[in-house]
Amino acid sequence: MITVVLADDQRVIADALGQLLDQEEDISVLALARDGDKAVAAIQRHRPDVALLDIDMPGQDGLAVTAWVKQNLPQCRVILLTSFGQPGYLTRALAVQADGFLAKDTEVQEIVKTIRQVAAGQRVIDATVALTALTAVPNPLTPREREVLEAAESGAPLSEVAARLHVAHGTVRNHLSAAIAKTGSRTRVQAARAARERGWL
């Protein structure tokens, strides 16, 4: 029996997928989590064979949860599901040692197959996502621009962002302006959203 913890903040998707997986004779869903923090708690409690995680969740995202799992419960395999086809997510998923990476619109039977393959020690990457990654434009944001954009996306005052990052107010403003221009956005919140959707943050 392959034990699974499933985490997705979209209740309908999580419930439906959990029920479908439970119908498989060799798969048992031990817990459903609605955000990254609850996912960590459920994985720590149940110690499943496989964690099936949405990459974009409240609290800790799927990438952060994966990194935690690999550090604390390395025997647990991790499959990330994403509704975004941006190549940056695949790069980051591989960086945190995810064992599987699939688009959310993948057929259930393909997800079931991937769970079995990953539980058996294989790494499975969605072919379409991999092809997109190979042909994608590199991330245009510099490491500092990414850091500033992430710190400022909540709408915090620039002085607060500058203090948090230990840089000058003007430095924050300049990096934000560059990030806004590179994403083709009008505000820092729009820029952060666009960057996340493209896998640049």
ZANUKE-261924 format. One line per 5 residues: number of its first residue (from 1); their letters; for each residue x, y, z of C-alpha. Coordinates in steps of 0.1 Angstrom, whole numbers. Layout:
BEGIN
NUM) A) X:Y:Z; ...
END
This chain:
BEGIN
1) MITVV) 0:0:0; 13:34:-10; 4:60:16; -2:96:5; -7:131:21
6) LADDQ) -24:155:-3; -22:193:0; -41:218:-21; -59:250:-10; -87:244:-35
11) RVIAD) -111:223:-15; -131:209:-44; -99:198:-63; -84:183:-32; -115:164:-21
16) ALGQL) -122:150:-56; -86:140:-62; -84:124:-28; -115:103:-34; -103:92:-68
21) LDQEE) -69:82:-54; -85:63:-26; -104:41:-51; -71:26:-62; -64:-7:-45
26) DISVL) -27:1:-37; -31:38:-27; -44:52:6; -48:89:12; -40:95:49
31) ALARD) -47:132:51; -58:163:32; -42:197:40; -54:231:29; -21:250:31
36) GDKAV) 16:245:34; 18:247:72; -9:221:76; 8:200:50; 40:199:70
41) AAIQR) 21:190:101; 2:162:83; 34:148:67; 52:149:101; 23:131:118
46) HRPDV) 15:105:92; 50:100:75; 35:90:41; 53:73:13; 44:102:-10
51) ALLDI) 34:138:-5; 13:152:-34; 15:190:-31; 1:220:-49; 31:243:-57
56) DMPGQ) 11:275:-49; -5:273:-15; -10:298:14; 16:298:41; 46:277:30
61) DGLAV) 43:270:-7; 49:236:-22; 85:243:-28; 91:253:8; 73:221:20
66) TAWVK) 94:200:-3; 126:215:10; 114:207:46; 105:171:37; 138:164:20
71) QNLPQ) 157:177:50; 135:161:77; 119:130:62; 140:121:32; 123:88:28
76) CRVIL) 91:106:18; 88:112:-19; 73:144:-32; 52:152:-63; 45:188:-70
81) LTSFG) 13:199:-90; 11:232:-107; -15:251:-126; 12:273:-140; 33:261:-170
86) QPGYL) 62:285:-163; 96:270:-165; 109:287:-134; 88:265:-113; 104:233:-127
91) TRALA) 139:247:-121; 130:255:-85; 113:221:-81; 144:203:-92; 165:225:-69
96) VQADG) 146:214:-39; 148:177:-51; 111:171:-59; 106:136:-72; 77:144:-95
101) FLAKD) 64:175:-113; 30:175:-130; 5:200:-144; -27:202:-124; -47:193:-155
106) TEVQE) -30:160:-158; -54:130:-161; -60:113:-128; -47:80:-141; -14:97:-151
111) IVKTI) -12:111:-115; -18:76:-102; 9:62:-125; 33:89:-113; 26:81:-76
116) RQVAA) 35:45:-83; 66:54:-102; 78:79:-76; 71:55:-48; 93:30:-66
121) GQRVI) 122:54:-66; 118:70:-101; 117:107:-109; 89:119:-132; 87:152:-149
126) DATVA) 58:163:-171; 71:162:-207; 53:194:-218; 66:213:-188; 101:200:-195
131) LTALT) 100:211:-231; 87:245:-221; 116:249:-197; 142:239:-224; 128:266:-248
136) AVPNP) 120:293:-223; 135:328:-220; 158:329:-189; 146:348:-158; 154:384:-165
141) LTPRE) 153:394:-128; 185:397:-109; 188:380:-75; 185:414:-58; 155:424:-79
146) REVLE) 138:391:-69; 146:397:-32; 133:433:-32; 101:424:-52; 93:395:-28
151) AAESG) 98:418:2; 77:445:-13; 48:425:-28; 27:428:3; 24:466:-2
156) APLSE) 46:474:28; 61:510:27; 95:512:9; 112:524:41; 101:492:58
161) VAARL) 113:471:30; 146:489:30; 151:484:67; 142:447:65; 167:442:37
166) HVAHG) 193:465:52; 196:486:20; 190:523:12; 155:535:3; 167:545:-31
171) TVRNH) 181:511:-38; 148:495:-31; 130:520:-54; 155:514:-82; 153:476:-80
176) LSAAI) 115:477:-79; 114:500:-109; 136:476:-129; 114:446:-118; 82:464:-128
181) AKTGS) 97:473:-162; 109:438:-169; 75:422:-161; 57:448:-181; 36:458:-151
186) RTRVQ) 24:491:-136; 27:484:-99; 49:462:-76; 20:440:-67; 12:434:-104
191) AARAA) 49:428:-110; 52:402:-82; 21:384:-94; 34:384:-130; 68:372:-118
196) RERGW) 53:344:-98; 31:332:-127; 62:330:-149; 82:312:-122; 106:340:-117
201) L) 101:343:-79
END
